[in-house]
Amino acid sequence: MSLGVIILAGGRSTRMGADKATVLLDGRPLITILLASLGRVPGVDQVVVVSPSLTLEGVTVVSEDPPFSGPVAGIAAGADALSEVDLVGVVSVDAPDAAAALPQLVQALEVDADADVAVIRAADGYLQPLCAVWRIASLARALASLSSVRDVAAKKLLAGAEVIIEVPGDGSERDYDTAAELAERGEVDFA
């Protein structure tokens, strides 16, 4: 099955103190780290980055309308930019290792033909809707079930799925909201 991936990189990054996508981790921008790791995931046919400010050579970049209108609006904008994929991965730029979770999520959907979405349940017990793989038709139905996609938390999108597979996380799904958290992973610098 073909896999398109949406990278959400359009938040205000207020807790990080700078645009998360451009924050340097061990000398590399988070967006570069995530894009490189997606390049090693089998089956990834397309990648769309959702950001109002990034320009990336060779990568489709779109923005939700209006910018900064939340993760579900970003997912909707990213999904609109994908063409002819069976599955849609959703990851966030502040989870630079999240691509490693995608093969397990895809496999879970291959095993259960009735499932709409496979999503990571992190070790802390939190369901990570920004580390998930959707069937494209199921994602379209979930988006259509909402009265609006603006300012909607990603967790609400899961309510539009009938069958959700939870896959135990291995830590690769962890997102880093602050520079101090990211410093646990490596040297942090602001470009």
C-alpha positions as CSV (number, residue, x, y, z in Angstrom):
1,M,0.0,0.0,0.0
2,S,1.3,3.5,-0.8
3,L,2.0,5.8,2.1
4,G,1.9,9.5,2.1
5,V,3.2,11.3,5.2
6,I,2.0,14.7,6.6
7,I,4.6,16.5,8.8
8,L,2.9,19.1,10.9
9,A,5.3,22.0,11.3
10,G,3.0,24.9,11.5
11,G,2.5,25.6,15.2
12,R,3.6,28.8,16.9
13,S,6.3,27.0,18.9
14,T,5.8,29.3,21.9
15,R,7.2,26.8,24.5
16,M,10.2,26.1,22.3
17,G,11.0,29.8,21.8
18,A,11.7,29.4,18.1
19,D,10.2,27.7,15.0
20,K,10.5,24.0,16.0
21,A,11.2,23.0,12.4
22,T,14.4,25.1,12.3
23,V,15.7,24.4,15.8
24,L,19.0,22.6,15.5
25,L,19.6,19.3,17.1
26,D,23.2,18.3,17.0
27,G,23.7,20.8,14.2
28,R,20.7,19.7,12.0
29,P,17.3,21.3,11.8
30,L,14.5,19.1,13.2
31,I,12.7,19.2,9.8
32,T,15.9,17.9,8.1
33,I,16.2,15.1,10.6
34,L,12.6,14.0,10.2
35,L,12.7,14.2,6.4
36,A,15.9,12.1,6.3
37,S,14.4,9.4,8.5
38,L,11.3,9.3,6.3
39,G,13.5,8.6,3.4
40,R,14.5,5.3,5.0
41,V,10.9,4.2,5.7
42,P,9.7,1.6,3.1
43,G,6.6,2.5,1.2
44,V,6.7,6.3,1.7
45,D,5.7,7.7,-1.7
46,Q,4.9,11.3,-0.8
47,V,5.7,13.7,2.0
48,V,3.8,17.0,2.6
49,V,5.0,19.5,5.1
50,V,2.4,21.8,6.7
51,S,4.0,25.1,7.6
52,P,3.2,28.8,6.9
53,S,6.9,29.7,6.8
54,L,9.1,26.9,5.5
55,T,10.4,26.6,1.9
56,L,12.0,23.2,1.2
57,E,13.6,22.2,-2.0
58,G,11.9,19.1,-3.5
59,V,9.3,18.9,-0.8
60,T,5.6,19.9,-1.1
61,V,4.9,22.6,1.6
62,V,1.4,23.8,2.3
63,S,-0.3,25.8,5.0
64,E,-3.6,25.5,6.7
65,D,-5.9,28.4,6.0
66,P,-5.6,30.5,8.0
67,P,-2.2,29.7,9.3
68,F,-1.9,28.6,12.9
69,S,-5.5,27.2,13.0
70,G,-4.5,23.9,14.7
71,P,-3.3,20.4,14.0
72,V,-6.6,19.1,12.4
73,A,-6.6,22.0,10.0
74,G,-3.0,21.1,9.2
75,I,-3.9,17.5,8.6
76,A,-6.7,18.5,6.3
77,A,-4.4,20.8,4.3
78,G,-1.8,18.1,4.1
79,A,-4.3,15.4,3.0
80,D,-5.6,17.7,0.3
81,A,-2.0,18.0,-1.1
82,L,-1.5,14.2,-1.3
83,S,-2.4,12.4,-4.4
84,E,-3.4,8.7,-4.9
85,V,-2.2,7.2,-1.7
86,D,-3.8,4.4,0.3
87,L,-2.5,5.4,3.7
88,V,-1.7,8.7,5.4
89,G,0.9,8.9,8.1
90,V,0.7,11.9,10.5
91,V,3.8,13.0,12.4
92,S,4.9,16.2,14.1
93,V,8.2,18.0,13.5
94,D,8.9,18.1,17.2
95,A,9.0,14.3,17.2
96,P,12.2,13.9,15.1
97,D,12.3,10.1,15.6
98,A,8.6,9.4,14.8
99,A,9.3,8.0,11.4
100,A,10.6,4.9,13.1
101,A,7.1,4.1,14.3
102,L,5.5,4.2,10.9
103,P,6.3,0.7,9.7
104,Q,4.6,-0.8,12.8
105,L,1.5,1.4,12.3
106,V,1.3,0.3,8.6
107,Q,1.7,-3.3,9.5
108,A,-1.1,-3.0,12.1
109,L,-3.4,-1.7,9.3
110,E,-2.3,-4.5,7.0
111,V,-3.3,-7.1,9.6
112,D,-6.7,-5.6,10.4
113,A,-8.5,-4.7,7.2
114,D,-11.4,-3.2,9.2
115,A,-9.3,-0.6,11.1
116,D,-9.5,3.0,10.1
117,V,-6.4,4.2,11.9
118,A,-3.4,2.8,13.8
119,V,-2.0,5.1,16.5
120,I,0.8,4.9,19.0
121,R,0.1,4.6,22.7
122,A,3.1,6.1,24.4
123,A,4.8,4.5,27.4
124,D,3.2,7.3,29.5
125,G,-0.2,6.0,28.5
126,Y,-1.0,8.9,26.2
127,L,-2.5,8.2,22.8
128,Q,-0.4,10.0,20.2
129,P,-2.7,11.2,17.4
130,L,0.2,12.9,15.8
131,C,2.0,9.6,15.4
132,A,-0.6,7.7,13.4
133,V,-1.4,6.1,10.1
134,W,-4.8,6.4,8.6
135,R,-6.5,4.8,5.7
136,I,-7.1,7.7,3.3
137,A,-10.9,7.1,3.0
138,S,-11.2,6.8,6.8
139,L,-9.3,10.1,7.3
140,A,-11.6,11.8,4.8
141,R,-14.6,10.5,6.7
142,A,-13.2,11.6,10.1
143,L,-12.4,15.1,8.7
144,A,-15.9,15.4,7.2
145,S,-17.5,14.4,10.5
146,L,-16.2,17.6,12.1
147,S,-18.2,20.8,11.9
148,S,-15.0,22.6,11.4
149,V,-11.3,21.7,11.3
150,R,-10.1,25.0,12.7
151,D,-8.8,25.0,16.3
152,V,-9.6,21.4,16.8
153,A,-7.3,19.1,18.8
154,A,-5.9,16.1,17.0
155,K,-7.4,13.8,19.6
156,K,-10.9,14.9,18.4
157,L,-10.1,13.6,14.9
158,L,-9.8,10.1,16.3
159,A,-13.5,10.3,17.4
160,G,-14.4,10.1,13.7
161,A,-12.8,6.7,13.4
162,E,-14.8,3.5,14.0
163,V,-12.0,1.1,14.5
164,I,-8.7,2.3,16.1
165,I,-5.7,0.1,16.6
166,E,-3.4,1.1,19.4
167,V,0.3,0.2,18.9
168,P,2.6,0.3,21.9
169,G,5.2,3.0,21.5
170,D,8.9,2.4,21.9
171,G,10.0,6.0,22.6
172,S,10.4,7.1,19.0
173,E,7.1,8.8,19.1
174,R,8.2,11.3,21.8
175,D,7.7,14.9,21.0
176,Y,9.8,17.7,22.5
177,D,8.0,20.9,23.4
178,T,10.8,22.8,25.0
179,A,14.5,23.3,24.4
180,A,15.2,21.8,27.8
181,E,13.3,18.6,26.8
182,L,15.1,18.5,23.4
183,A,18.5,18.9,25.1
184,E,17.9,15.4,26.6
185,R,18.3,14.1,23.1
186,G,21.3,16.2,22.0
187,E,22.9,19.6,21.6
188,V,20.2,22.3,20.9
189,D,20.8,25.5,19.1
190,F,18.6,28.1,17.4
191,A,19.3,28.8,13.8
